[in-house]
């Protein structure tokens, strides 16, 4: 990359030193590359709960307000009513 800011969804995130490392989910970065980042660089997150529904994912929650009802309903079925997992 040329040093320009990039947006990437990452998975398999773990703590590494003062930050985090994760694997990108197929954005501009190649699959399998490690992405290093710090907490102040995180703009959204999601965590799948025990019921299979996602906590967080604030981008999708905000986007739902702009979508037709049927599309918003599809997204709503994937989201937990609780923003944060109970064990946090």
C-alpha positions in Angstrom: 0.0 0.0 0.0 1.1 3.6 -0.6 0.4 4.8 3.0 -3.1 6.0 2.2 -5.8 5.1 4.7 -7.6 1.9 3.9 -10.8 0.3 5.2 -10.8 -3.4 5.7 -13.0 -5.9 7.6 -10.8 -8.3 9.4 -11.3 -11.6 11.1 -9.4 -13.8 13.5 -8.3 -10.7 15.4 -5.9 -11.1 18.2 -3.8 -8.9 20.5 -0.3 -8.2 19.3 1.8 -5.9 21.4 0.0 -2.5 21.8 -2.4 -3.3 19.0 -4.1 -6.0 17.1 -3.5 -8.3 14.1 -6.2 -9.8 11.9 -6.8 -11.3 8.5 -8.6 -9.2 5.8 -11.9 -10.4 4.4 -11.1 -10.0 0.7 -10.9 -6.2 0.4 -8.1 -4.5 -1.5 -5.6 -6.4 0.6 -4.8 -9.9 -0.5 -6.4 -12.8 1.4 -4.1 -14.2 4.0 -2.1 -11.0 4.6 -1.9 -9.8 8.1 -3.3 -6.4 9.0 -1.9 -4.6 12.0 -4.0 -1.9 13.7 -4.5 0.0 16.9 -7.8 0.5 18.8 -8.0 4.1 17.6 -8.2 2.8 14.0 -11.3 0.7 14.7 -14.5 2.3 13.3 -16.8 -0.7 13.6 -16.9 -4.3 14.8 -19.2 -7.2 15.1 -19.1 -10.3 17.3 -21.4 -13.3 16.7 -23.2 -14.3 19.9 -24.1 -17.7 21.2 -27.5 -17.3 19.4 -25.7 -16.8 16.0 -26.7 -13.2 15.8 -24.3 -10.3 15.6 -23.6 -7.7 18.3 -22.1 -4.4 17.3 -22.1 -3.9 13.5 -23.1 -0.3 13.9 -22.6 0.4 10.2 -25.3 -2.1 9.2 -27.6 -0.8 11.9 -27.3 2.8 10.6 -27.6 1.6 7.0 -30.9 -0.1 7.7 -32.6 3.3 8.2 -31.9 4.1 4.5 -32.9 0.8 3.0 -36.3 -0.4 1.7 -38.2 -2.2 4.5 -37.7 -5.7 3.1 -33.9 -5.3 2.9 -33.7 -3.8 6.4 -35.7 -6.7 7.7 -33.2 -9.2 6.2 -30.3 -7.4 7.9 -32.3 -7.2 11.2 -32.6 -11.0 11.3 -28.8 -11.2 11.5 -28.4 -8.7 14.3 -28.8 -9.2 18.1 -31.2 -6.9 19.9 -28.3 -6.3 22.4 -25.6 -4.1 21.0 -22.9 -5.7 23.2 -22.4 -9.3 24.3 -23.7 -10.1 27.8 -20.2 -11.3 28.9 -18.5 -8.0 28.2 
